[in-house]
Amino acid sequence: MARDGARRLLGAQLHRLRNRVGKSGRDLAAEVGISQSTLSRIERGLAVPTVPQVLAWAQATDVGADDFAALVSLAEAARAEGQPYEEMLDGRSHLQGTIREQEAATRTLLTFAPIFVPGLLQTAEYAQRVIALTNVAGRIDLRAALAGRLERQGILHESGRELGFLITEAALRWRPGGPASVVTTQLDRIVSVGALDTVEIGVLPAEVMADAIPWATGFTIYDDRDDGEPSVGIELPHEYLTPRRPEHVDIYRALWDRLHGVALLGPEAAAFIRNLAGESDRQR
C-alpha cells in the first residue's frame, strides 16, 4: 500500500473509532496526549501518530486486541518514509513548529550538514536568506518561518540535551547572497555556540569529503526520543523523508560515526572556522 494511502486509511479508521464512542476531538486528544489540531491532522491523513499514540487511541475507544494489531500494522506502513511538503503545509504557513516538536521530544540530535549551516545554528540574517532561497514553491510565510526558526534555537541551552553538528567546509564557505559579513557573523556564531555544554561542533574539510566520504545528502538523527521511536529526517526538494525502521536508522548512525571519526572537533574545529571567518573578513 502506498504510504499516502496508508495515512488516509489510518486517519479514517481512527476517526471512525472516535465517532463510534461519541468522543469529541478535544476530549480524545487529551486522552492520547496530543493537541486537538494534531488529532485533526491525523484523522485527515496529514499526520501519522506514533505507535504509543495509536495504543492510547485504541484504549480510549475500547478497541480489541485484533483490531489494535491491524491499526499498528497500518501505522507502521503509514510511517514508512516521507510526506510531500504540500501535505505537511496544509493549513500552515511554515514547518518550523513541526520540526520544533520533533526536536523537543529528542534528547540526542545529530545533524550532518553538507550544503549550508543547520537551522539551529543560523543567525537571523543568514536564516532569512536561506529560508527565502529554499522557498521554491512560494508557499512559506517568510517572516513567520524566520521567527519559528529562531524560536527553535532555545533547545541549544536546555540541559540534558546532546546536540551534535557535523558541517562540511563547503557549507561553511557557502554565501547565501548579501555581503561577506553575513558569513563572517555566521561563522562567529558557530564558534560561540560550540562552547555550550550541550553542543558539539565538527568540521569536515574539503579533502576529507573528497577523498574519504563521498556523501552529499544531509540528515538529522532524532535519537533518545520521548516516544521511544528513533528516526531520521532528510529534506528533499519535494518531500520530507523520515526513515524509522531500526535497521534504516542504524545505517545513518553508522554513517554519522564514520563522518564523526574523520571530522575536526573541539579546538581544532573552532580554529578551522575562525580561519574561514578571517578569510571572509578579508573579502569585505
C-alpha positions in Angstrom: 0.0 0.0 0.0 1.3 3.5 -0.9 2.3 5.4 2.2 -0.1 8.3 1.4 -2.9 5.8 1.1 -2.0 4.2 4.4 -2.0 7.6 6.1 -5.5 8.4 4.8 -6.8 4.9 5.7 -5.4 5.1 9.2 -6.8 8.5 9.7 -10.3 7.4 8.5 -10.1 4.3 10.8 -9.1 6.4 13.8 -11.9 9.0 13.0 -14.4 6.1 12.8 -13.3 4.8 16.2 -13.7 8.2 17.9 -17.2 8.7 16.4 -18.2 5.2 17.4 -17.7 6.0 21.1 -19.0 9.6 20.7 -15.9 11.4 22.0 -15.1 14.9 20.9 -11.8 15.7 19.3 -10.8 17.8 22.3 -11.5 15.0 24.8 -9.8 12.3 22.8 -6.8 14.5 22.1 -6.4 15.0 25.9 -6.5 11.2 26.5 -4.0 10.5 23.7 -1.7 13.3 24.9 -1.7 15.4 21.7 -3.2 18.7 20.7 -6.6 18.9 19.1 -5.1 20.3 15.9 -2.7 17.3 15.7 -5.7 15.0 16.2 -7.5 16.7 13.3 -4.4 16.3 11.1 -4.1 12.6 11.9 -7.8 12.0 11.1 -7.4 13.8 7.8 -4.4 11.7 6.8 -2.0 14.7 7.1 0.0 13.4 10.1 0.9 10.0 11.4 0.6 9.0 15.1 3.3 7.1 16.9 2.6 3.6 17.9 2.2 4.7 21.6 -0.3 7.3 20.4 -2.2 4.6 18.5 -2.2 2.4 21.6 -3.6 5.3 23.7 -6.2 6.0 21.0 -7.2 2.3 20.9 -7.5 2.2 24.7 -9.6 5.4 24.7 -12.0 3.9 22.2 -12.2 0.3 23.5 -10.5 -1.4 20.6 -10.0 -5.2 20.8 -6.6 -6.8 20.5 -7.1 -8.0 16.9 -8.2 -4.5 15.7 -5.4 -2.9 17.6 -2.8 -5.2 15.8 -4.3 -4.1 12.5 -4.1 -0.4 13.5 -0.4 -0.8 14.5 0.4 -2.5 11.2 -1.4 0.3 9.3 0.5 2.9 11.4 3.8 1.3 10.6 3.0 1.3 6.9 2.0 5.0 7.1 5.2 5.9 8.9 7.4 4.1 6.5 9.1 7.0 4.8 8.2 10.5 3.6 5.5 13.1 3.1 5.2 15.8 0.4 5.6 19.4 1.7 2.2 20.4 0.3 0.6 17.9 2.6 2.7 19.0 5.6 1.9 22.7 4.9 -1.8 22.1 4.7 -3.3 24.9 6.9 0.1 26.1 7.9 2.4 29.0 6.8 5.6 27.1 7.6 7.0 23.9 9.1 9.2 25.2 11.9 6.6 24.2 14.5 6.6 20.6 13.2 10.4 20.5 13.4 10.4 22.0 16.8 8.0 19.3 18.1 10.5 16.6 16.8 13.4 18.4 18.5 11.6 18.9 21.8 10.9 15.1 22.0 14.6 14.3 21.3 17.4 14.1 23.8 20.2 13.2 21.3 20.0 15.1 18.0 22.8 14.6 15.4 22.9 16.7 12.2 25.1 16.3 9.2 25.1 19.5 7.1 26.8 19.3 3.7 25.1 22.3 2.0 24.5 25.1 4.5 24.7 25.8 8.2 22.0 23.9 10.2 18.9 25.9 11.2 19.6 25.6 14.9 22.9 27.4 14.4 21.8 30.1 12.0 22.0 33.8 12.7 18.8 35.8 11.9 20.2 37.3 8.7 21.7 34.0 7.4 18.4 32.2 8.2 16.3 34.8 6.5 18.3 34.4 3.3 18.3 30.6 3.5 14.5 30.4 4.0 13.9 32.8 1.1 16.2 30.8 -1.2 14.7 27.4 -0.3 11.1 28.7 -0.6 10.9 27.3 -4.2 7.2 26.8 -4.3 6.5 30.2 -2.7 4.1 28.7 -0.1 6.0 29.7 3.1 5.4 32.9 5.1 9.0 34.0 5.3 8.6 36.3 8.4 6.7 33.7 10.4 9.2 30.9 9.3 12.1 33.1 10.5 10.5 33.7 13.9 9.8 30.0 14.2 13.4 29.0 13.3 14.9 31.4 15.8 12.5 30.2 18.5 13.7 26.6 17.9 17.2 27.6 19.0 16.2 27.7 22.6 16.9 24.0 22.7 20.6 24.8 22.5 20.5 26.0 26.1 18.4 23.2 27.6 20.3 20.9 29.9 20.1 17.2 29.3 20.4 17.5 25.5 23.2 16.2 23.3 23.3 18.2 20.1 25.9 17.3 17.5 26.6 19.1 14.3 29.0 17.9 11.5 29.4 20.7 8.9 31.3 20.4 5.7 33.8 23.1 4.7 31.7 23.8 1.6 28.7 24.5 3.8 30.8 26.9 6.0 32.0 28.7 2.9 28.7 29.0 1.2 27.3 32.5 1.0 23.5 32.9 0.8 23.7 36.2 -1.0 24.5 39.6 0.6 27.8 40.9 1.8 30.7 38.8 3.2 29.8 39.9 6.7 26.8 37.6 6.6 29.1 34.6 6.5 31.6 36.1 9.0 28.9 36.7 11.6 27.5 33.3 11.0 30.9 31.6 11.5 31.5 33.6 14.7 28.1 32.3 16.0 29.0 28.7 15.3 32.2 29.0 17.3 30.2 30.7 20.2 27.5 28.0 20.2 30.2 25.3 20.1 31.3 26.4 23.6 27.9 25.3 25.1 27.9 22.2 27.2 25.0 20.8 25.2 26.7 21.2 21.8 29.5 19.6 19.8 30.6 21.1 16.5 32.6 19.1 14.0 34.1 20.3 10.7 34.6 18.1 7.6 37.4 19.7 5.5 37.1 19.5 1.7 39.8 16.9 1.4 38.0 14.6 3.8 34.8 14.8 1.8 36.6 14.4 -1.5 38.9 11.5 -0.5 37.1 9.6 2.2 33.4 10.3 2.4 31.6 10.9 -1.0 28.3 11.8 0.7 26.2 14.8 -0.2 22.8 14.2 1.4 22.2 15.9 4.7 20.3 14.2 7.5 19.3 14.6 11.2 19.1 11.7 13.6 16.4 12.1 16.3 17.6 9.7 19.0 16.7 9.0 22.7 13.1 10.2 21.9 10.4 10.5 24.5 8.2 8.2 22.4 10.9 5.6 22.1 10.9 5.8 18.3 14.3 7.0 16.9 14.0 8.4 13.4 16.0 10.2 10.7 14.9 13.4 9.0 16.0 14.1 5.4 14.9 17.2 3.5 14.4 16.7 -0.3 13.2 19.4 -2.6 9.7 17.8 -2.9 9.2 15.9 0.4 10.5 15.2 3.8 11.7 11.7 4.3 11.5 10.1 7.8 13.1 6.6 7.9 12.0 4.9 11.2 12.8 1.2 10.7 15.5 0.3 13.2 17.7 -1.2 10.5 17.5 2.0 8.5 18.1 4.3 11.5 21.2 2.2 12.2 22.6 2.9 8.7 22.5 6.6 9.5 24.0 6.1 12.9 26.9 4.2 11.3 27.3 6.9 8.7 27.4 9.5 11.5 30.1 7.5 13.3 32.1 7.3 10.1 31.8 11.1 9.5 32.5 11.9 13.1 35.6 9.8 13.1 37.3 11.9 10.4 35.9 15.3 11.5 37.8 18.1 13.2 36.4 18.5 16.7 36.7 20.9 19.7 39.5 23.4 19.5 40.6 22.1 16.0 37.1 22.8 14.6 37.0 26.2 16.2 40.4 27.1 14.8 39.3 26.0 11.3 36.1 28.1 11.5 38.0 31.1 12.8 40.4 30.8 9.9 37.5 30.8 7.4 36.0 33.8 9.2 39.3 35.6 8.7 39.2 34.9 5.0 35.7 36.2 4.8 36.7 39.3 6.7 39.5 40.0 4.2 36.9 39.8 1.3 34.9 42.7 2.6 
